[in-house]
């Protein structure tokens, strides 16, 4: 699972040829979750509310880059790194 960003102990990644809808995965500590790119909401798993808030803030700032990486992942091309929140 290619990592696209890491900040404050949060790891953001995407799977190649993952299922729709467009989304990304986040892990923090031993917890994992998936977030919709289009709707910017938690769609699977659970994380502490503060961690979810940070992830959504980051995703809002980088939505176009997330969409671009989603398209690259579908084509099994190298994903681009995205700047961290801090």
Secondary structure, 3 states (H helix, E strand, C coil): CEEEEEECCEEEEECCCCCCCCEEEEEECCEEEEEECCCCEEEEECCCHHHHHHHHHHHHHCHHHHHHHHHHHHCCCCCCCCCCCC
